[in-house]
C-alpha cells in the first residue's frame, strides 16, 4: 500500500473543501472497500477524507413493513 494522508471532516462543507484542496483525494465512510483496493494498488489516493460521522449522511428512514429509503452512506439497520 502506498502512503497517504488522512483527515476527518467536521461537516459536509469541510469535506467538500478538503477534496477541492487536495486533488486526487477520496472520501471514505463505513461499508467501503476502498482500503482493500488500496492494498491491491487498484486505487492509490494520496489523501483520504473520513465522512462517516456527518449528521447529514445519516439521514434515511426505515419502515420494514412497507419500504426502505437509504442514503448511500447510511448504515443498514432495521429490526
Secondary structure, DSSP 4 states (H G I P E B T S, - for coil): ----EEEE-SSHHHHHHHHHHSTT-EEE-TT--HHHHHHTTS---SEEEE-TT-GGGG-EEEETTTEEEE-TTPPP---
